[in-house]
Amino acid sequence: MKRNLVILLLLFLFSTVPAFADNGIINVESSHDVATTSLRLEKLLRANGMTIFARVDHAKGAEKVGKGLPPMELLIFGNPKLGTVLMQCNQTAGLDLPQKMLIRRDRRGKVWISYNDPVWIAKRHGLVGCGSTVSKIREALERFASEAAD
């Protein structure tokens, strides 16, 4: 009986968390093009008090060197109130901060918002004692990606 309960709980947890590969990347499919998704995401981030540090248009960068890429933009953003807590747990977390979300169109024409799973970042840097902050960040990123993609 206990075993069945554990199995059901694990199935529930894995069915409600966005899919991500072993490398800790979460991908959320968008129903908009790259430019619209990027603008929606930036608007949501700003409305929620995030600082936008940079927007990198990888496709334009490729054009400058005579190469081609499908539409692809990287938003770099953060909230020092939360990011500082992670870096206080372990300064190497600064390698993965501020947060980043990549908005891209794949070869099949689908648009995705991709970002690092904060739980993966926490494991990578051994962020012991930062669980509640990691959870807050994870919930916020899930919400931002989901709302921008709808």
Phi, psi and omega per residue, in radians:
M1 nan -0.849 3.126
K2 -1.056 -0.719 -3.130
R3 -1.071 -0.750 3.117
N4 -1.108 -0.666 3.112
L5 -1.136 -0.743 3.119
V6 -1.104 -0.773 3.131
I7 -1.082 -0.775 3.109
L8 -1.089 -0.722 3.122
L9 -1.100 -0.785 3.123
L10 -1.110 -0.728 3.097
L11 -1.073 -0.727 3.115
F12 -1.101 -0.813 -3.118
L13 -1.069 -0.791 -3.106
F14 -1.267 -0.371 3.124
S15 -1.479 -0.272 -3.110
T16 -1.813 -0.153 -3.140
V17 -1.670 2.392 3.103
P18 -0.969 2.536 -3.118
A19 -1.162 2.408 3.028
F20 -2.590 2.645 -3.124
A21 -1.420 3.024 3.139
D22 -1.034 -0.324 -3.122
N23 -1.482 0.093 3.035
G24 1.442 0.277 3.135
I25 -1.684 2.201 3.073
I26 -1.719 2.336 3.135
N27 -2.114 2.242 3.117
V28 -2.141 2.146 -3.134
E29 -1.309 2.376 3.128
S30 -1.787 2.604 3.069
S31 -1.660 0.147 -3.126
H32 -2.087 2.951 3.043
D33 -1.310 3.032 -3.071
V34 -1.070 -0.833 -3.087
A35 -1.076 -0.784 -3.135
T36 -1.152 -0.774 3.133
T37 -1.056 -0.769 -3.131
S38 -1.085 -0.770 3.121
L39 -1.141 -0.738 3.111
R40 -1.076 -0.756 -3.138
L41 -1.126 -0.799 3.137
E42 -1.058 -0.737 3.126
K43 -1.076 -0.762 3.107
L44 -1.097 -0.765 -3.124
L45 -1.072 -0.844 3.141
R46 -1.084 -0.729 -3.133
A47 -1.120 -0.382 -3.136
N48 -1.810 0.346 3.019
G49 1.390 0.211 3.122
M50 -1.373 2.567 3.015
T51 -1.609 2.211 3.058
I52 -1.592 1.980 -3.116
F53 -1.495 -0.614 -3.127
A54 -2.882 2.726 2.966
R55 -2.202 2.141 -3.113
V56 -1.973 2.090 3.086
D57 -1.677 1.680 -3.085
H58 -1.124 -0.605 -3.137
A59 -1.132 -0.728 3.097
K60 -1.156 -0.650 3.085
G61 -1.082 -0.713 3.114
A62 -1.130 -0.697 3.118
E63 -1.019 -0.683 -3.098
K64 -1.090 -0.396 3.130
V65 -1.941 0.340 3.069
G66 1.283 0.390 -3.141
K67 -1.989 2.932 3.128
G68 -2.148 2.456 3.015
L69 -2.437 2.612 3.004
P70 -1.181 2.903 3.110
P71 -0.907 2.287 -3.078
M72 -2.786 2.070 3.129
E73 -2.217 2.483 3.105
L74 -1.995 2.163 3.026
L75 -1.776 2.247 3.108
I76 -1.969 2.135 -2.992
F77 -2.644 2.950 3.080
G78 -3.074 3.079 3.080
N79 -2.329 1.820 -3.083
P80 -0.971 -0.445 3.122
K81 -1.091 -0.629 -3.131
L82 -1.624 -0.754 -3.129
G83 -1.058 -0.653 3.136
T84 -1.080 -0.675 3.118
V85 -1.045 -0.758 3.130
L86 -1.109 -0.721 -3.135
M87 -1.252 -0.429 3.034
Q88 -1.227 -0.549 3.072
C89 -1.214 -0.697 3.071
N90 -2.844 2.086 -3.070
Q91 -1.030 -0.462 -3.123
T92 -1.156 -0.240 3.055
A93 -1.051 -0.390 3.086
G94 -1.068 -0.311 3.046
L95 -1.159 -0.540 -3.100
D96 -1.843 0.121 3.113
L97 -2.097 2.616 0.018
P98 -1.198 3.015 3.140
Q99 -1.140 2.723 3.108
K100 -2.416 2.497 2.978
M101 -2.302 2.259 3.132
L102 -1.784 2.170 3.080
I103 -1.867 2.127 -2.994
R104 -2.555 2.706 3.027
R105 -1.868 2.231 -3.112
D106 -1.503 -3.121 -3.080
R107 -1.114 -0.408 3.136
R108 -1.583 0.001 3.124
G109 1.593 0.018 3.113
K110 -1.402 2.542 3.129
V111 -1.839 2.375 -3.079
W112 -2.258 2.583 2.907
I113 -1.885 2.106 -3.124
S114 -2.101 2.458 3.124
Y115 -2.728 2.814 3.110
N116 -1.304 2.320 3.070
D117 -1.208 2.141 3.125
P118 -1.002 -0.522 3.096
V119 -1.147 -0.686 3.081
W120 -1.107 -0.755 3.112
I121 -1.055 -0.757 -3.141
A122 -1.074 -0.736 3.118
K123 -1.162 -0.747 -3.111
R124 -1.010 -0.684 -3.053
H125 -1.809 0.095 3.120
G126 1.029 0.852 -3.063
L127 -1.393 1.308 3.135
V128 -1.294 2.307 3.103
G129 1.520 0.100 -3.117
C130 -1.949 0.250 -3.029
G131 -0.953 -0.754 -3.098
S132 -1.195 -0.627 3.095
T133 -1.196 -0.732 3.105
V134 -1.056 -0.741 3.115
S135 -1.087 -0.750 3.112
K136 -1.065 -0.774 -3.133
I137 -1.134 -0.755 -3.128
R138 -1.075 -0.793 3.130
E139 -1.086 -0.736 -3.136
A140 -1.131 -0.795 -3.136
L141 -1.109 -0.715 3.082
E142 -1.038 -0.767 -3.132
R143 -1.154 -0.794 -3.140
F144 -1.046 -0.835 -3.115
A145 -1.112 -0.772 -3.118
S146 -1.101 -0.813 -3.118
E147 -1.185 -0.674 3.120
A148 -1.187 -0.546 -3.075
A149 -1.420 -0.432 -3.101
D150 -1.340 nan nan
